[in-house]
Amino acid sequence: MTTSESPEIDRLVAELEQAEAYEQRLRQLIVDVRDQLAAGNQQAALSMLNAALSDIDAATDVVTPHRD
């Protein structure tokens, strides 16, 4: 069966791709925050983490998809 034969498989593949992209953004954020902390920029690191928390709160559909 190809993915074009099953809308459910297409949806799951798309969700997986979105989750993988989200994971990559979070991993990059961790690297960036660690770099800021290593450079002694605690305020910048804190600001980045606060922005990330706001993004996470706004991205609940990544974790729990909403159906129409």
Secondary structure, 3 states (H helix, E strand, C coil): CCHHHCHHHHHHHHHHHHHHHHHHHHHHHHHHHHHHHHCCCHHHHHHHHHHHHHHHHHCHHHHCCCCC
